[in-house]
Amino acid sequence: MFTRVISYKGFWRSVAALTAFFIVIFLPIQWAFNGFQADYFVNKNLLKFAFVNLLAGFIYGFAITYGKFWQKLKEEDYRNES
């Protein structure tokens, strides 16, 4: 089922879109919890910061998209059995 889900048309596009959406929403929240400091992004190791945010976004996007497409395929299987 795993390979069926990840090879379904539109799966990776949805993962990429949710990853981008996560980063766009999460960065301002993260910045707000640090007091909207002007030097928040300057005092960081930007490569590590970008990698961690991309990885977190990818994990979020993959998990949500996998669940969505898994449910869709299960419903299709159920309809085809009837």
C-alpha positions in Angstrom: 0.0 0.0 0.0 2.9 2.4 0.8 4.3 2.3 -2.8 0.7 2.6 -4.2 0.2 5.8 -2.1 3.5 7.5 -2.9 3.2 6.7 -6.6 -0.3 8.1 -6.9 -0.6 11.0 -9.2 -0.4 14.3 -7.4 1.0 12.9 -4.1 4.4 14.6 -4.3 2.9 17.9 -5.5 0.7 17.8 -2.5 3.7 17.1 -0.2 5.6 20.0 -1.7 2.6 22.4 -1.3 2.0 21.4 2.3 5.7 21.7 3.1 5.7 25.3 1.7 2.5 26.1 3.5 4.0 24.7 6.8 7.1 26.9 6.5 5.1 30.0 5.6 2.9 29.5 8.6 5.5 28.2 11.1 8.2 30.8 10.6 6.1 33.8 11.8 4.8 31.8 14.7 8.4 30.8 15.7 9.5 34.4 15.3 6.6 35.6 17.4 7.5 33.2 20.3 11.0 34.9 20.2 9.5 38.3 20.6 9.7 39.5 17.0 13.4 40.3 17.5 14.8 42.0 14.4 18.0 40.0 14.6 16.2 36.6 15.0 17.2 35.4 11.5 20.7 37.0 11.6 22.1 35.3 14.6 21.3 31.8 13.4 23.3 29.3 11.4 21.1 29.8 8.3 22.0 26.5 6.6 21.1 24.5 9.7 18.0 26.7 10.3 16.8 26.2 6.7 17.5 22.5 6.8 15.6 21.9 10.0 12.6 23.9 8.8 12.5 22.1 5.5 12.8 18.7 7.2 10.0 19.6 9.7 7.8 20.9 6.8 8.5 17.7 4.8 7.6 15.4 7.7 4.4 17.4 8.2 3.5 17.5 4.5 4.3 13.8 4.0 2.3 12.6 7.0 -0.8 14.6 6.2 -0.6 13.8 2.5 0.0 10.1 3.1 -3.1 9.9 5.3 -5.2 11.8 2.8 -4.2 9.6 -0.2 -4.3 6.4 1.9 -7.9 7.1 2.8 -8.7 7.9 -0.8 -7.3 4.6 -2.0 -9.0 2.7 0.7 -12.4 4.2 -0.3 -11.7 3.4 -3.9 -10.9 -0.2 -3.0 -14.1 -0.5 -0.9 -16.2 0.9 -3.7 -14.6 -1.5 -6.2 -15.3 -4.5 -3.9 -19.0 -3.7 -3.8 
